[in-house]
Amino acid sequence: HMNHPIHFVSLGPGDPELITLKGLKTLQKADIIYCPATQGKHGIISRATDILKAIEVDESLIHPFILPMSKERTDALNAYNKLFLDAQAEYLKGKQIVIVAEGDAGFYSSIQYVYDKFEETGIPVDRIAGIPAFIAAGAISGLHIVKQEEKLVVLPGIVTAEELDSLLTSGHVVVIMKLSQCTDEIHRFMQANRQHEFHYYENVGTLSELHETDKRSILNRTFPYFSLMIIQPHII
């Protein structure tokens, strides 16, 4: 009974219907589903749990694990170590374990740390692919993200206006994730380079999703955690 792996299931960006059939079938066979959550002012907040409820996963199987909001890596590692030990103990009892992640579990996803720990321990793991937010963003807005010979670069929210300039002037389409970390630099770049096409997204795949292309509107927004931008180059 020990040979079934621990499954890491990617939930996609937020729309419950954007989970794969393979992901859904794996969840339906689980004995325990570990689910990321954060501690909010009014209790536990978990987008992942909301997705699971929407696809009618048995709620009694859902075990939230609280991830700290702080940037402090040690806090997150402590939470992941606890998850690893809990899941390992249940696995050794012969349970079918699933650990879920939003987006794709191998794309800017800190859950990889736990995946690696199981591998090091010799416990079999497998990961089910999911749709990353920028792919869903292109779909909701009818945007052809890259075409023909174009190159795509995906950046986390540590980016300078100069870096953006050098990428866009050399013909790259740029995706920026975690915009809230680089608001000033993006504003600086947009004000100086109005020729490019800016596609701004918030909460892709949820009821409050937003797609905005008007530069003034984008500059007036506060970028929340779940925001991203796709910039397409227009060389003058």
Backbone bond lengths (Angstrom), bond angles and torsions (degrees), N, CA, C in turn:
res aa  C-N    CA-C-N  psi(-1)  N-CA   C-N-CA  omega(-1)  CA-C   N-CA-C  phi
1 H - - - 1.463 - - 1.524 111.48 -
2 M 1.336 116.42 -8.87 1.466 119.49 -175.12 1.519 113.07 -82.38
3 N 1.337 117.40 -8.06 1.460 116.20 -168.99 1.529 114.70 -83.52
4 H 1.358 117.57 -12.20 1.465 115.47 178.26 1.527 109.17 -72.70
5 P 1.344 116.52 137.88 1.464 118.46 -175.11 1.523 112.91 -78.05
6 I 1.317 114.87 168.51 1.459 121.18 167.45 1.521 106.16 -83.51
7 H 1.320 115.87 124.33 1.468 119.85 -176.13 1.527 111.08 -94.99
8 F 1.309 115.84 132.52 1.463 121.87 170.18 1.527 106.53 -102.62
9 V 1.328 115.83 113.23 1.470 119.87 -175.48 1.529 109.83 -106.03
10 S 1.331 115.25 125.15 1.466 121.24 177.19 1.515 108.88 -84.96
11 L 1.337 115.86 130.44 1.465 120.34 -174.95 1.528 113.63 -94.27
12 G 1.343 117.30 -8.48 1.461 118.69 -174.73 1.514 111.17 81.60
13 P 1.336 116.67 -174.46 1.462 120.21 -167.87 1.529 116.68 -80.20
14 G 1.315 119.22 -11.21 1.469 118.06 179.95 1.510 114.22 152.47
15 D 1.331 117.15 -34.90 1.458 120.31 176.99 1.532 107.50 -74.02
16 P 1.343 118.30 116.99 1.469 120.14 -175.44 1.532 112.68 -56.52
17 E 1.335 117.47 -26.75 1.468 119.24 -178.34 1.523 112.37 -77.93
18 L 1.334 117.31 -7.35 1.466 119.76 178.66 1.522 112.82 -89.56
19 I 1.316 117.72 9.43 1.463 119.90 171.70 1.530 106.99 -79.73
20 T 1.326 118.14 147.80 1.466 119.85 179.76 1.531 110.59 -75.06
21 L 1.317 115.67 159.49 1.473 121.01 174.68 1.524 110.12 -59.37
22 K 1.327 115.95 -39.37 1.461 120.40 -179.67 1.531 110.38 -63.06
23 G 1.342 115.71 -42.52 1.465 120.42 177.87 1.520 111.14 -62.05
24 L 1.339 115.87 -44.77 1.461 121.27 -179.15 1.530 111.14 -62.12
25 K 1.327 116.35 -46.00 1.476 120.38 -178.92 1.532 110.80 -63.36
26 T 1.324 116.34 -36.75 1.465 120.50 179.29 1.527 110.36 -66.57
27 L 1.331 116.70 -41.29 1.466 120.88 177.75 1.522 111.22 -63.44
28 Q 1.332 116.09 -38.01 1.463 120.00 -178.01 1.527 112.36 -67.68
29 K 1.343 117.37 -20.75 1.471 120.72 -179.16 1.530 112.07 -95.74
30 A 1.347 117.12 -2.84 1.468 120.32 -171.77 1.524 112.26 -75.17
31 D 1.342 115.25 149.15 1.468 121.26 169.10 1.524 110.30 -92.23
32 I 1.324 115.64 -34.06 1.467 121.24 -179.09 1.526 108.16 -140.21
33 I 1.338 116.15 133.94 1.461 121.01 177.86 1.527 108.10 -121.25
34 Y 1.322 115.58 114.27 1.467 120.29 177.32 1.524 109.15 -89.02
35 C 1.325 115.09 132.23 1.444 121.08 -165.54 1.537 111.17 -134.84
36 P 1.347 119.05 125.30 1.466 119.92 -178.30 1.526 112.38 -66.81
37 A 1.332 116.14 142.85 1.462 121.58 179.89 1.521 108.14 -149.66
38 T 1.335 115.89 162.40 1.467 119.83 173.16 1.523 108.58 -126.43
39 Q 1.302 114.94 156.00 1.459 120.34 179.71 1.523 108.40 -90.06
40 G 1.349 116.69 109.95 1.461 119.92 179.10 1.518 110.74 -95.11
41 K 1.321 115.76 -179.71 1.473 120.45 178.88 1.524 111.18 -61.11
42 H 1.340 115.35 -36.31 1.476 119.74 -174.27 1.522 111.36 -111.84
43 G 1.332 116.32 38.75 1.461 118.60 177.90 1.519 111.93 109.85
44 I 1.327 114.99 -167.59 1.459 121.07 -173.56 1.529 110.50 -82.34
45 I 1.333 116.01 132.45 1.459 121.44 177.93 1.527 107.83 -112.70
46 S 1.328 116.44 131.06 1.460 118.79 179.19 1.517 110.68 -151.93
47 R 1.326 115.45 106.60 1.470 119.96 175.49 1.530 110.08 -62.96
48 A 1.334 115.39 -36.65 1.463 119.56 -179.38 1.528 110.82 -61.55
49 T 1.338 116.37 -42.57 1.464 120.42 178.32 1.528 110.97 -63.48
50 D 1.334 116.53 -39.69 1.471 120.28 177.93 1.528 111.16 -59.59
51 I 1.338 115.73 -41.06 1.470 120.02 178.51 1.528 109.77 -63.09
52 L 1.340 116.09 -45.49 1.473 120.19 -178.47 1.530 111.45 -61.90
53 K 1.338 116.30 -40.86 1.471 119.39 179.21 1.522 110.27 -63.96
54 A 1.334 115.84 -39.01 1.471 119.77 -178.25 1.528 111.85 -65.54
55 I 1.330 117.26 -29.21 1.476 118.27 178.20 1.530 110.71 -96.67
56 E 1.338 114.84 16.13 1.463 123.15 171.09 1.526 114.38 60.83
57 V 1.327 114.24 41.52 1.459 119.63 171.01 1.532 107.05 -75.50
58 D 1.313 117.26 141.52 1.471 121.71 179.09 1.536 109.70 -59.72
59 E 1.335 115.70 115.71 1.471 120.19 -174.01 1.523 113.79 -62.15
60 S 1.339 116.29 -26.08 1.472 118.06 -178.33 1.532 111.29 -68.97
61 L 1.344 117.64 -13.61 1.473 120.75 179.74 1.530 112.29 -88.21
62 I 1.334 115.89 -12.83 1.465 120.17 -173.59 1.533 110.86 -83.24
63 H 1.315 115.56 121.48 1.470 121.86 176.87 1.523 107.93 -115.27
64 P 1.346 117.57 103.15 1.464 117.81 179.24 1.530 110.96 -71.78
65 F 1.337 116.51 140.86 1.466 119.17 169.20 1.525 106.98 -116.78
66 I 1.336 114.90 130.09 1.462 120.85 -172.16 1.528 110.47 -83.00
67 L 1.319 115.77 121.92 1.461 120.47 175.33 1.529 108.26 -101.21
68 P 1.329 116.56 132.51 1.470 119.21 -179.72 1.528 110.53 -67.97
69 M 1.334 116.87 148.63 1.453 121.40 179.74 1.530 111.24 -80.55
70 S 1.325 117.05 -17.02 1.466 120.27 -173.47 1.523 111.14 -67.47
71 K 1.331 115.51 156.99 1.467 121.98 177.89 1.534 110.18 -76.08
72 E 1.309 116.29 -9.22 1.464 122.11 -174.84 1.534 110.14 -65.75
73 R 1.336 117.17 112.18 1.469 121.91 -176.95 1.536 112.85 -58.61
74 T 1.346 116.06 -38.99 1.476 119.10 -176.08 1.525 111.68 -58.77
75 D 1.338 117.27 -39.47 1.464 120.27 179.87 1.525 110.77 -61.40
76 A 1.322 115.79 -44.23 1.465 120.07 179.39 1.530 110.20 -65.43
77 L 1.323 116.62 -42.95 1.466 119.79 -179.55 1.520 111.41 -62.43
78 N 1.333 116.85 -37.79 1.469 120.15 176.10 1.522 110.59 -61.48
79 A 1.336 116.54 -43.78 1.467 120.74 179.21 1.532 110.18 -63.46
80 Y 1.336 116.73 -41.52 1.464 120.08 179.86 1.529 112.29 -69.66
81 N 1.341 116.81 -35.84 1.464 119.36 176.69 1.522 111.06 -63.37
82 K 1.328 115.89 -39.80 1.462 120.18 178.40 1.534 109.90 -65.01
83 L 1.329 116.45 -44.04 1.470 121.10 176.83 1.531 110.22 -58.12
84 F 1.330 115.85 -45.59 1.458 121.13 179.98 1.533 110.94 -57.71
85 L 1.335 116.47 -47.22 1.466 120.32 -178.14 1.527 111.89 -66.79
86 D 1.335 116.65 -41.89 1.472 120.70 178.12 1.530 110.98 -61.31
87 A 1.336 114.70 -49.32 1.466 119.63 -176.79 1.529 110.53 -65.82
88 Q 1.321 116.25 -38.63 1.469 120.38 179.11 1.533 110.53 -62.16
89 A 1.334 116.40 -44.09 1.467 120.42 -179.89 1.527 110.59 -60.59
90 E 1.333 117.10 -43.53 1.472 120.92 -179.72 1.529 110.78 -68.99
91 Y 1.320 115.87 -37.81 1.466 120.96 177.83 1.533 110.55 -60.10
92 L 1.327 115.25 -42.65 1.468 119.99 -178.46 1.525 112.16 -68.21
93 K 1.365 116.36 -18.22 1.469 119.63 173.55 1.530 110.74 -84.64
94 G 1.339 116.40 0.97 1.464 119.53 178.07 1.518 114.63 91.08
95 K 1.329 117.54 13.17 1.468 120.30 -178.64 1.537 111.53 -79.33
96 Q 1.337 114.79 149.78 1.474 120.66 173.24 1.528 107.41 -83.76
97 I 1.319 115.62 113.37 1.467 120.50 -173.82 1.523 110.85 -105.16
98 V 1.337 115.34 133.35 1.463 120.29 170.92 1.526 108.30 -125.33
99 I 1.324 115.27 134.73 1.467 121.30 173.62 1.522 106.06 -116.27
100 V 1.331 117.07 127.39 1.465 118.73 -176.15 1.531 111.40 -105.89
101 A 1.335 113.95 155.90 1.461 120.77 175.55 1.518 107.65 -142.17
102 E 1.333 116.39 148.06 1.462 119.12 175.37 1.535 109.25 -75.62
103 G 1.327 115.89 160.62 1.455 119.94 -179.15 1.517 109.90 64.80
104 D 1.325 116.29 -137.03 1.461 120.67 173.03 1.529 107.81 -107.82
105 A 1.336 115.92 131.69 1.468 121.17 -172.25 1.530 113.28 -67.36
106 G 1.329 118.09 -6.35 1.466 119.92 178.71 1.508 112.30 -118.19
107 F 1.333 116.79 17.98 1.467 120.52 -175.56 1.524 108.24 -127.49
108 Y 1.346 116.94 103.64 1.473 122.31 -174.19 1.520 110.56 49.53
109 S 1.327 116.05 46.18 1.463 118.91 -175.63 1.518 109.45 -122.41
110 S 1.331 116.57 119.11 1.470 119.76 -175.73 1.527 112.20 -71.27
111 I 1.330 117.84 -10.93 1.473 121.25 179.51 1.539 110.72 -64.83
112 Q 1.325 116.58 -17.03 1.469 121.55 177.56 1.528 111.13 -55.03
113 Y 1.324 116.19 -30.71 1.465 121.41 178.70 1.534 110.47 -57.21
114 V 1.338 116.58 -42.94 1.465 121.41 -178.87 1.534 109.96 -71.09
115 Y 1.326 115.76 -40.98 1.466 122.10 177.17 1.537 109.31 -54.96
116 D 1.330 115.98 -48.18 1.466 120.77 -179.36 1.530 111.73 -63.05
117 K 1.339 116.91 -38.45 1.472 119.85 179.99 1.536 111.51 -63.43
118 F 1.352 116.29 -39.57 1.469 118.52 176.45 1.527 110.57 -64.24
119 E 1.317 116.34 -42.62 1.470 119.72 178.92 1.523 110.97 -59.11
120 E 1.345 115.65 -45.03 1.474 120.13 179.66 1.529 111.16 -61.84
121 T 1.339 116.45 -32.79 1.468 121.32 -178.11 1.533 111.38 -80.57
122 G 1.324 116.34 -9.69 1.460 120.10 -179.21 1.522 113.82 85.35
123 I 1.333 116.96 13.00 1.469 119.87 176.34 1.524 107.95 -89.08
124 P 1.336 118.13 128.86 1.476 119.01 -176.94 1.530 111.71 -67.63
125 V 1.326 114.99 139.12 1.470 120.84 179.56 1.522 108.33 -130.66
126 D 1.315 115.76 152.83 1.444 116.99 165.65 1.512 109.51 -145.51
127 R 1.329 115.00 153.77 1.454 119.95 -173.67 1.521 109.63 -122.76
128 I 1.318 114.89 134.01 1.460 120.13 -179.59 1.523 108.35 -104.08
129 A 1.317 115.39 125.24 1.463 121.84 -172.52 1.523 111.63 -64.43
130 G 1.324 114.93 152.75 1.463 120.91 176.72 1.515 110.89 -136.02
131 I 1.305 116.17 171.26 1.456 121.21 -178.83 1.525 109.39 -86.98
132 P 1.349 117.24 121.56 1.469 117.68 176.32 1.529 111.23 -73.29
133 A 1.327 115.68 154.79 1.470 120.93 -173.34 1.528 113.26 -56.87
134 F 1.335 117.97 -36.68 1.467 116.76 -175.35 1.533 112.12 -70.61
135 I 1.336 117.26 -26.73 1.467 120.48 175.93 1.534 109.35 -70.69
136 A 1.331 116.05 -42.62 1.473 120.13 176.54 1.529 110.27 -64.45
137 A 1.341 116.91 -36.81 1.464 121.43 179.63 1.528 110.30 -61.49
138 G 1.324 116.42 -45.27 1.464 119.89 177.67 1.515 111.15 -58.28
139 A 1.326 116.21 -39.33 1.466 120.98 -177.82 1.526 112.02 -68.33
140 I 1.343 118.12 -43.74 1.475 118.80 -176.08 1.519 111.54 -67.56
141 S 1.340 116.76 -23.57 1.465 118.70 -176.06 1.525 112.27 -107.97
142 G 1.332 117.35 5.61 1.467 120.25 -180.00 1.516 112.56 64.38
143 L 1.323 116.36 26.34 1.461 120.85 -176.74 1.528 109.98 -89.79
144 H 1.337 115.83 128.05 1.460 120.75 173.41 1.531 105.35 -84.53
145 I 1.328 117.11 100.49 1.470 120.87 -166.16 1.533 112.30 -61.52
146 V 1.339 116.45 -53.83 1.472 119.64 174.36 1.514 108.82 -131.22
147 K 1.323 115.78 139.36 1.462 118.47 178.13 1.527 111.39 -130.19
148 Q 1.311 114.36 151.64 1.477 123.49 176.99 1.522 112.75 47.20
149 E 1.342 117.39 -113.75 1.473 119.73 -172.52 1.526 113.68 -91.30
150 E 1.331 117.18 5.24 1.466 118.72 -176.19 1.519 111.97 -66.42
151 K 1.328 114.59 151.44 1.463 120.50 176.34 1.518 108.01 -108.39
152 L 1.335 114.75 150.29 1.460 120.41 179.50 1.517 108.96 -118.93
153 V 1.323 116.78 136.21 1.465 119.30 172.30 1.529 108.06 -128.20
154 V 1.336 115.71 134.91 1.464 121.30 -179.67 1.523 107.76 -109.94
155 L 1.334 115.63 125.18 1.463 120.70 -176.25 1.524 110.57 -119.11
156 P 1.333 117.20 140.90 1.461 118.77 169.63 1.534 107.34 -77.10
157 G 1.333 117.78 177.71 1.461 120.71 -173.94 1.520 116.11 -73.81
158 I 1.343 116.76 29.40 1.467 117.83 172.89 1.509 105.42 -116.13
159 V 1.323 115.40 95.29 1.450 119.31 -172.50 1.522 108.52 -149.55
160 T 1.337 116.30 145.94 1.463 119.83 177.26 1.521 108.95 -109.69
161 A 1.326 114.91 158.94 1.463 120.87 177.56 1.532 109.82 -58.82
162 E 1.324 116.30 -36.86 1.481 120.88 -179.63 1.530 110.91 -64.74
163 E 1.318 115.32 -42.51 1.469 119.95 179.64 1.535 110.08 -62.97
164 L 1.327 115.79 -43.82 1.468 119.95 178.29 1.522 110.48 -60.57
165 D 1.340 115.50 -43.21 1.459 120.22 -178.55 1.521 110.36 -60.44
166 S 1.335 116.01 -45.38 1.463 118.94 -176.88 1.532 111.32 -66.91
167 L 1.328 117.13 -36.56 1.474 119.34 178.08 1.527 111.94 -68.91
168 L 1.323 116.83 -46.37 1.469 119.70 -175.26 1.521 112.11 -70.86
169 T 1.327 117.34 -34.57 1.465 118.28 178.97 1.528 111.11 -74.45
170 S 1.333 117.96 -15.81 1.473 119.00 175.09 1.531 110.80 -100.71
171 G 1.345 116.42 22.30 1.463 120.61 169.17 1.518 116.87 81.77
172 H 1.337 117.49 18.04 1.466 119.20 177.36 1.523 111.11 -90.05
173 V 1.330 115.89 139.51 1.463 120.62 164.60 1.526 105.33 -83.56
174 V 1.333 116.63 135.00 1.468 120.11 -174.89 1.526 110.27 -115.57
175 V 1.326 115.60 129.77 1.467 121.37 170.58 1.522 106.74 -108.01
176 I 1.332 117.04 127.39 1.473 120.23 176.29 1.518 108.58 -115.55
177 M 1.327 115.24 120.92 1.453 122.42 176.41 1.528 107.42 -96.62
178 K 1.335 117.30 160.14 1.470 121.18 175.75 1.529 111.72 54.27
179 L 1.313 115.33 54.10 1.467 122.34 -177.60 1.515 113.19 -60.57
180 S 1.333 116.97 -30.13 1.462 120.14 -174.68 1.529 111.04 -60.67
181 Q 1.344 116.70 -18.47 1.467 119.87 -179.32 1.530 113.25 -84.09
182 C 1.335 117.29 -10.57 1.474 118.58 -175.03 1.521 112.11 -139.38
183 T 1.338 115.86 32.80 1.466 121.47 -175.86 1.529 113.16 -52.25
184 D 1.340 116.78 -49.00 1.471 119.94 -175.38 1.517 111.89 -62.13
185 E 1.335 116.22 -42.65 1.463 119.92 -178.81 1.531 111.18 -65.20
186 I 1.329 116.32 -38.97 1.468 119.49 179.43 1.528 109.88 -66.90
187 H 1.320 116.58 -42.26 1.465 120.40 176.65 1.531 110.81 -59.16
188 R 1.316 115.19 -45.59 1.465 120.93 -179.64 1.530 110.33 -59.59
189 F 1.324 115.12 -44.92 1.460 119.77 -178.74 1.534 111.53 -66.43
190 M 1.339 116.32 -43.79 1.472 119.80 -177.46 1.523 111.51 -64.32
191 Q 1.340 115.64 -39.16 1.462 118.46 -178.98 1.528 111.91 -65.66
192 A 1.324 116.04 -31.65 1.468 119.98 -177.41 1.532 113.01 -90.61
193 N 1.332 117.29 -15.62 1.471 120.18 -172.98 1.517 111.40 -134.32
194 R 1.305 115.79 69.49 1.458 119.20 -175.78 1.525 113.21 -75.91
195 Q 1.335 116.97 -8.62 1.478 119.12 -175.60 1.537 113.21 -71.86
196 H 1.323 117.15 -25.39 1.472 119.55 -176.95 1.526 110.76 -75.88
197 E 1.328 114.70 165.15 1.467 119.92 178.46 1.522 108.54 -99.75
198 F 1.336 115.82 118.93 1.467 120.97 -176.35 1.530 109.65 -106.17
199 H 1.325 115.90 123.96 1.468 121.11 175.89 1.523 107.34 -116.39
200 Y 1.322 114.78 114.36 1.462 120.55 -177.27 1.532 109.05 -107.99
201 Y 1.335 116.36 137.06 1.469 121.42 -177.63 1.523 110.45 -132.19
202 E 1.328 113.73 145.87 1.466 120.91 173.99 1.518 108.46 -132.23
203 N 1.329 116.38 141.31 1.479 121.75 170.98 1.524 113.85 48.24
204 V 1.331 115.74 46.92 1.465 120.91 -179.02 1.530 109.79 -57.80
205 G 1.316 116.17 133.76 1.465 120.52 176.31 1.518 113.56 84.09
206 T 1.347 117.38 8.78 1.462 119.48 175.80 1.526 108.53 -120.84
207 L 1.330 116.34 174.17 1.472 119.91 -178.85 1.521 111.83 -65.43
208 S 1.335 116.73 -24.19 1.468 118.46 -177.99 1.528 111.76 -98.94
209 E 1.349 116.70 25.22 1.461 117.76 -177.46 1.530 110.90 -67.45
210 L 1.329 114.21 149.89 1.451 120.21 -175.48 1.521 108.83 -143.02
211 H 1.331 116.30 138.27 1.467 122.02 173.01 1.521 106.13 -127.60
212 E 1.313 116.45 125.67 1.474 120.45 -175.67 1.531 109.25 -133.45
213 T 1.337 117.01 133.33 1.470 119.76 177.98 1.528 111.85 -118.26
214 D 1.325 116.91 -10.64 1.460 119.75 -179.11 1.531 109.86 -74.15
215 K 1.342 115.49 119.46 1.468 119.01 -171.93 1.530 112.29 -59.95
216 R 1.338 116.53 -40.92 1.469 118.93 -177.75 1.532 110.01 -64.03
217 S 1.330 116.27 -43.21 1.477 119.60 178.91 1.521 111.49 -61.61
218 I 1.328 116.10 -41.22 1.473 119.41 -179.39 1.531 109.69 -64.04
219 L 1.345 115.62 -43.42 1.468 119.63 -178.58 1.526 112.17 -63.82
220 N 1.329 116.75 -25.44 1.470 120.35 -179.28 1.521 114.19 -87.31
221 R 1.325 116.94 -4.78 1.462 118.88 -176.72 1.525 111.71 -90.86
222 T 1.335 115.17 149.82 1.470 120.20 167.86 1.522 105.72 -90.48
223 F 1.325 117.14 123.66 1.466 119.90 -177.15 1.536 110.04 -76.33
224 P 1.332 118.15 117.77 1.467 119.26 177.46 1.536 111.02 -79.45
225 Y 1.309 115.56 177.95 1.478 120.30 -179.84 1.531 111.25 -58.10
226 F 1.331 116.90 -46.38 1.470 119.64 -178.07 1.527 110.37 -89.86
227 S 1.328 115.81 70.40 1.459 119.48 177.58 1.524 108.28 -137.53
228 L 1.318 116.24 154.08 1.455 120.22 176.32 1.516 108.84 -152.80
229 M 1.333 115.56 164.88 1.449 119.80 -179.79 1.524 109.78 -135.91
230 I 1.313 115.54 141.94 1.462 121.68 171.39 1.531 106.77 -117.15
231 I 1.312 116.60 121.33 1.471 120.44 -179.80 1.525 108.49 -112.98
232 Q 1.322 115.42 124.14 1.468 120.07 178.28 1.523 109.32 -105.65
233 P 1.342 116.66 132.59 1.463 119.00 -172.77 1.522 112.85 -74.44
234 H 1.303 115.34 138.89 1.467 121.26 167.82 1.508 106.11 -127.39
235 I 1.311 115.46 107.57 1.465 120.09 -176.95 1.533 107.19 -85.48
236 I 1.320 114.83 127.81 1.474 118.71 179.60 1.526 108.90 -76.03
